[in-house]
Amino acid sequence: MSKEMLEIKNLKTSFRIKDNYYAAVDDVTLTLNKNEILGIVGESGSGKSALAFSVMGLHNRAKIEGNILFKEHDIANISPSKLNKLRGEAMAMIFQDPLTALNPLMIVGEQISETLILHKKEMSQKQRKEKVIDLLNKVGIPMPEHVYGQYPHELSGGMRQRIIIAIAIANKPELLIADEPTTALDVTIQAQILDLIKTLKDDIDAGIILITHDLGVVAEMADRVAVMYAGQIVEIADVHTLFDNPLHPYTRSLLNSVPNTQEGQEELHVIQGIVPSLSKLPREGCRFAARIPWIDDSAHEENPVMHEVAPGHFVRCTCHNHFHFPDESKEDSTHGIS
Ligand SMILES: Nc1ncnc2c1ncn2[C@@H]1O[C@H](COP(=O)(O)OP(=O)(O)OP(=O)(O)O)[C@@H](O)[C@H]1O
């Protein structure tokens, strides 16, 4: 397997609400390898974006603790000038909504040029324009010379997302974070954009963190998957293991809530309840316990930690050993458990 290029250690990102700080990312430890796509999945509010923004150094009011080690820097403790140099050059982000991420008053060619002006000062104007055309070609924009002079509102959603991707890859970043990159797009366009991201992974040899709530996207794209619940990683494994042998009750519930036409599934499992709001998150014990009340309290660890159940497969809390869905008998519940 390829080399580790990002190491997140015990990351805690807290937001101030009234007089207290509450952790939206709570003791997250993760690594990302070169030329790897790490999918991060979880319901809305589980802390995926707060994690991504922490890595990009985009939170200016949050309290960040722990370490984010990347290219001999610790992004959790870095000066703003060093951070600015890293951002847009060695690391870049693709945002969810391509329309709000672009400047409506500037032609797209100039918006892509801007990042080159900032980070490749030695380039002449002519070289820059050639590079932008080259980037537009690379992200599959037809008639790039023409599109260079167009405004964002003249382009479709899919084309705009390609422009965002062109900006993100302009300086060949080593680390790319894509936060729900296709959520705002039609299904057919989604597939094209995901294909593009996959191709670019090899092309620029980047490590990619792909944040999504769509398990289909993860299955299609990711090499490894981290499942996040209430600010914590509850399970992490390579993509095949995660889908073939999911262990944490939350992972199993997520997978069971996806329609599966192949196995003639008749009923979907609904995960009762919602991710609690930040100030109401349980901070002690198993954070998922309240959503599986039919599982005995004694099944949960007092202070759940990650257990390596097989090489590279980590699960939080021992409750997975005792978990079953309400409509399953305990004997049936070992499905998928090694
Ligand atoms: N700037 C902020 N100030 C206060 N609370 C915040 C802030 N940003 C996020 N939160 C809270 O932190 C928690 C995690 O939010 P986050 O956006 O990271 O979740 P998410 O998993 O990315 O959800 P989604 O898929 O909806 O984007 C939520 O409870 C959210 O309300």
PDBQT file of the ligand as one rigid body, heavy atoms in Angstrom, charges set to zero:
ROOT
HETATM    1  N1  LIG A 401     -19.484  27.157  13.010  1.00  0.00    +0.000 N 
HETATM    2  C1  LIG A 401     -20.223  26.380  13.807  1.00  0.00    +0.000 A 
HETATM    3  N2  LIG A 401     -20.677  26.835  15.000  1.00  0.00    +0.000 NA
HETATM    4  C2  LIG A 401     -21.403  26.043  15.825  1.00  0.00    +0.000 A 
HETATM    5  N3  LIG A 401     -21.750  24.763  15.521  1.00  0.00    +0.000 NA
HETATM    6  C3  LIG A 401     -21.330  24.266  14.349  1.00  0.00    +0.000 A 
HETATM    7  C4  LIG A 401     -20.560  25.035  13.418  1.00  0.00    +0.000 A 
HETATM    8  N4  LIG A 401     -20.295  24.254  12.330  1.00  0.00    +0.000 NA
HETATM    9  C5  LIG A 401     -20.889  23.063  12.574  1.00  0.00    +0.000 A 
HETATM   10  N5  LIG A 401     -21.501  23.062  13.770  1.00  0.00    +0.000 N 
HETATM   11  C6  LIG A 401     -22.211  21.942  14.397  1.00  0.00    +0.000 C 
HETATM   12  O1  LIG A 401     -21.306  20.842  14.457  1.00  0.00    +0.000 OA
HETATM   13  C7  LIG A 401     -21.974  19.602  14.203  1.00  0.00    +0.000 C 
HETATM   14  C8  LIG A 401     -21.311  18.931  13.023  1.00  0.00    +0.000 C 
HETATM   15  O2  LIG A 401     -21.587  19.687  11.836  1.00  0.00    +0.000 OA
HETATM   16  P1  LIG A 401     -20.998  19.309  10.406  1.00  0.00    +0.000 P 
HETATM   17  O3  LIG A 401     -21.424  20.351   9.437  1.00  0.00    +0.000 OA
HETATM   18  O4  LIG A 401     -19.556  19.027  10.518  1.00  0.00    +0.000 OA
HETATM   19  O5  LIG A 401     -21.770  17.942  10.099  1.00  0.00    +0.000 OA
HETATM   20  P2  LIG A 401     -21.796  17.127   8.729  1.00  0.00    +0.000 P 
HETATM   21  O6  LIG A 401     -21.630  15.689   9.120  1.00  0.00    +0.000 OA
HETATM   22  O7  LIG A 401     -20.812  17.674   7.777  1.00  0.00    +0.000 OA
HETATM   23  O8  LIG A 401     -23.264  17.388   8.247  1.00  0.00    +0.000 OA
HETATM   24  P3  LIG A 401     -23.779  17.718   6.747  1.00  0.00    +0.000 P 
HETATM   25  O9  LIG A 401     -23.717  16.425   6.016  1.00  0.00    +0.000 OA
HETATM   26  O10 LIG A 401     -25.171  18.203   6.980  1.00  0.00    +0.000 OA
HETATM   27  O11 LIG A 401     -22.866  18.770   6.202  1.00  0.00    +0.000 OA
HETATM   28  C9  LIG A 401     -23.443  19.971  13.970  1.00  0.00    +0.000 C 
HETATM   29  O12 LIG A 401     -24.123  19.803  15.192  1.00  0.00    +0.000 OA
HETATM   30  C10 LIG A 401     -23.391  21.422  13.560  1.00  0.00    +0.000 C 
HETATM   31  O13 LIG A 401     -24.587  22.089  13.901  1.00  0.00    +0.000 OA
ENDROOT
TORSDOF 0
